[in-house]
Amino acid sequence: MHVEQMKAVLREILTKTDLTPCVVGHRGVGKTAGIVQVCREIGWRYQSLRLGQMEVGDLVGIPYREGDIMHWSRPSWWPADDDPPTLVHCDELNRAQQEDTLQAIFQFVEPPAEGLQRSLHTHRLHPRHKVVVTINPPDGSYQVATLDRALIDRMVMLYVETDYQCWARYAVARELDGDVRGFLAGNSGMLAKQGAPMEMQVEPTERGWEMVSALRRHCRFPGDLAMEVYAGIVGKEAAITFMRWLADRAGRPLTAREVLDDWPRVAEQAAAQRDDVQAATINDLQATLQTESGLDSLQEQHLVAYIAVLPRDLRFGFVKTLLRIPVVALAISQDKYDQVIFEAIKAIGAEAETSAA
């Protein structure tokens, strides 16, 4: 993405989530300038940390004692709870010269757990303040450290590249020299040349998909940027597969909520699903029913109706799992559902006898 697209993505992530964007780009492409512009546009304070020049004490503060208790003073850069919304820019993250400096900042760039505040040692950051990271890619062109996967996994990687049209609009707005603009209009190749691909060993993880879920719930990205953003969390292959799956609505498995709450509309589709697609619906139902406090009478009927359309083998395995969920077992074991459930329960009993023998 180019700088203008990066700014649009940053606004969404910073104003609507607690996730930590990490802007990856070559020198001079406009990473810091774009972040400062976003702060101005949304009315936030900007606080820069040049991590390549900092030590652990600059981050966590100086220790002092009160009686027999050790405390750490608040660093001068740390936004107070009553300060205006502030964006803390962790610049040059992979240029931190000391290993303990990188280990200290690791906690700070990690998004806070639900209901908690972002932390750095004993300090707690008010939720109105957010964090952004910038780095140069570790492609051999820069004196930078390679970030480990655990750290990369905690950030949304945004890759920014040179784009002439984006730069030209910026140059006009800043009233840069007309001859410079005219020269580059005919020689756009004289802008920064792209280096090696900026892949950061991003791979799918449970945490990554939770971050994708948060972005889909709270953010709206222009154009085709969603795929680029998701690729910076779960990797390009997983992001492409996911976006294709979203586009293929006809082949999508039914969700648990559709089966339980909207059965008349989806009954025909449920019966026609392939076994592999049916397995996805069953998995979602199992996960959902394990967290439900109970089913109302209509949901009971819908669940049993769904069980009835399953092939025999899938029905047997699904009922076997449902019988391990007390509230669901009680519901589907009623006499009125015998016609659908009894055969599966009978088969389960026979299997148990065979195993005992």
N, C-alpha and C positions, 0 to 999 in steps of 0.2 A: 504494500500500500504506500501511497505518497503521504506527504506531511499533512495535507488538508484532511485526508481520510483518517489518518492517525488521530488528529485533533477531534474529529467527530466521534471516533470510537472511545477515546479517552473521556470525553464529556459524559458519554453514556455510562461507562464503567465507574467513574469516580463519583458521579452524582447519584447513582442508583444502586450501587453495590459496595461491599467492603473488600472486594478483590484487589489484588496488587498488579497493575499492568507493568510489564517490563519492555521498554522500547529498545529494540535492537537495530543498530544502523551504523553505517560507516561515518567517518569523521566529516563534519561540515554539512551533513544532509539536512539538518534542521531539527534534530531531536529536542534539544533544550529550548530553542526558540519556540517551537510548537507548544511545548508544555507551559512555558511562561505565558504565551498568548491565550491558552485555554484558561489559565488562572485569571487573567484580566477579563476574559469574556464572561466568566461565571462569578466574578467578584470575590475570589479567594486570595488569601495571602500566599506568597511563594517563599519556601524555605529550602535552600540548597545545601546538601551535604556532599562535599567532595571527598569521597571515601578513600581515594588514593592518598590523601594527605592526613588521614585521621588515625588515631590510636584508640584502643579500647576505652581509655578514660574519657576521651572526647565524646563517646557514645553513651556510656553508662553513668558518667559523673564520677566525682571524687568521694571516696568513703570517709565518713565521720562517725563519731560515737555520741550516743545519748545514753548516759549511764552504761549499762552493759549490753546495749543493743547497737548493732552496726547499721548505718543508713548510707545511701548514696545521694549526693546532691543532684538536683535537676540540672541537666546540661543547659547552657544558655540558649541553644537552638530549639529546645523542646517546647512545643506550643502548650500554653496553659489551658486549663479547662474553659476559662472564660474568654480566651482569645477568639477573634473571628475565624471562620473556617480556613484551615491552612493545608496546603499541599506540601508535604515533605518530600523533596526530590533526592533520592539516593543515587547520586551520580557516580559513574565509574565504579560500579559495584565490583566488577571483576578486576579492578586495578588496586584493590585493597592490598597493601604491601605486607601486612602481617596476617598470619593464619587466624590468630585470635580475634582480629578485627572483623574478618569475614564471618567467623563463628558467632560473634556478638550480634552482628546485623541480621543474621539468619532469622532470629526470632522476630525482629521488627518487620521484615518484609512479608512474613507469613500472615495471611488473613486471619482475623480473630475467629475463634470458635463462636457458634451462635450464642448470643446472650452475654458474651464476654467482650473485653476491650483489647485492642491491639497493645502489645507489651514490648518493653525492652528492659530486661533485668527486672528491677523493682518498680519501674515507671509504667504508668498506664496512660494510653493516648485516648483522649475524648473521641467518641464516635464521629463528631463533626469534622475531625481532621483525618486526612487520607494520605496514602503513600504511593509514590510512583518511582520506578527504577529505570535507569538507562545504562546501556553497555555497548561497547564495540564488539563485533563478532569475533570469536576466537579462531580466526582463519589463517593465522600466521602473520598477518599484517600489523598486529598491535602487540604491545607488551602487556598481555592480560593473562589472568589465571583462568583455567577451565572450571566452570561451575559444575558442581556435582548434580546428579539427577534429582536428589531430594530437594535441593533448592529450586531448581528449574520447575519442579512439579508444583511448587507453591505460588507460581506467578503466571499471568497471562502474557505470553510472548507475542509482541507486535513487531513485525519486521517492516522497516521503513526504507524505501529506496528513492533514488533520484528520479524526478519527473519534471521535464522541461516546462510543461504547461502550468504545473503547480508553482514552479519557481518564477515563471513569467508574471503570474498574477501577484505573487508576493513582491516582485521587483517594481511593478507598477504602483502597488499600494504604498511601498516604502519610498517611492520616487527616486529609485536608483538612477545612476547616470544613464542618459539616453543612448550614448554611444555603446556602453557596455551591453545594454538591453538589445540594441540593434545588432551588435556583433553576435550575441548568443542566439538571437532569433534565427540567424542563418548558420550557426555553428553550435547547435545544441549539444553536440558530442563533446564540447569543451567544458561542460559541467562535470561534476565528479563522476568518474567511471565506476561502474559496478565492480565489486570484488567477487570473491568466491561466494557460493551460496551460503546463506546465514542460518543454516539448520542448527538447532541447539539440542539435538538428541531428545526431542519431546516425544513421549510415548503415552498411550492410553493408561490411565490408572483410575481407581475408584474416586480419588480426590478430584482428578481431572474432570470426570463426567459430572460430579457434583457441581463443579465450577461452571461447566457448560449449562447445566440445569438452571443455575442462578442467573446466568446471562440471558437465557431464553425466557425466563420468568419476568425479568425486570428491564431488559434492554432491547432496543430496536436499532439495528445497524443498517445504514443505507446501502443500496445496491447489493453487490455480491460480497460485501465485507464479512458477513457472518461466517462464511466458510474459512476465510483467512484467520479470523479471530479464534474459531474453534480449533483450527490447525495448530495455533500457538499454545493450545492446552492439551490436546490429545494426539497431536501429530497429523500430518497431511493425509495419510492413508485412511485413518479412522474418521477424520473430518469429511473427506470425500464420500466415504461409504455412508456416513450418517446423513449427509445432505441428500444423497441419492435415495436413501430410505425415506426421508421426509417427503421427497418429491413423488415417490411411488405410493401414493395414498391407497390405490386400489389393492396393492399387495400387502398392506400393513396388517398386522394381527389386531384383532379386537382387544380393547383394554378391559381390565376388570370392571371399571366403572360402567362401560358400555353394556357388558353382560348383566351386571347386577341392577342397573338403573334404567336401561333402555332396551331390554330384551326384544320386545315386539319389532322394533325397527331393525335389529341386527341379527335376528334369528336365522334368516335365510343365509346371510353371509357366514355366520358361525358354522352352519352345517357344511358349507362349501369349502372351508379352509383346508389347505394341505396340512399333513401331519406336523411338518416342521413349524408352520405358522401357528397351528393349534397349540403346539408346545409352548410358544411364546405367550399365548393368552393364558394357558394354564399356569405358567410361572408367575405371571402378573396377578392372577387370582389368588394363588397360594400366598404370595407376599402380602397382598391386600387383606385377605381374610385373617391372616395371623396378627394383624394390627387392629382389626375391627372389634368393637366391644359386643357386637351382636348384629343379627340381621332382622329386618322387619319381614312380615309375612310375604310381601311382594318380592323382596329380594331372595327369600327362600325359594319361592316358586321359579324365579328366573334362573337361579343357580342349578336347581334340579333339572329344569328344561334344557340348560346348556349341557349338563352331564348326559342327558338322554341322547343328544345328537353326536356324542363322541364315539369314535370307533371303540370296539370292545377293549383292546389293550390299553388305550389311553384312558378309557373310563375306569378301568380297574386300578391303574396306578394313581389316578387323580383322587378317587374315592378313598383309597388307602391313605393318602396324605391328609385328606380332609378329616378323616376319623381321628387324627392326632391333634386336631384343633377342637377343644372341648365345646365351645359355643356352636361351632359349625356341625360337629358330630351330633349334638343334641337336636339340631334343626333338621338335618337330612335323614335322621333315623326314625322319624315319625312314620306311623303306619301308612299315612296317605301317600307317602313317596315310595312305598315298597316296590311298586312295579318297575321303577327305574333303579333304585339303590340296592334292592335285595340281592340281585344276581352278583353284583360286585362284592357285597359283604360276604355272601356265601363262598365266593372264590377266594376271598382273603382268609376265611376260616379254614378252607381246604388246604391252602398254602401253609398255614400255621401248623396244621396237623402233620403235613408232610415233613416240615422242618423238624418238628418234635420227634418224629419217628426216626 
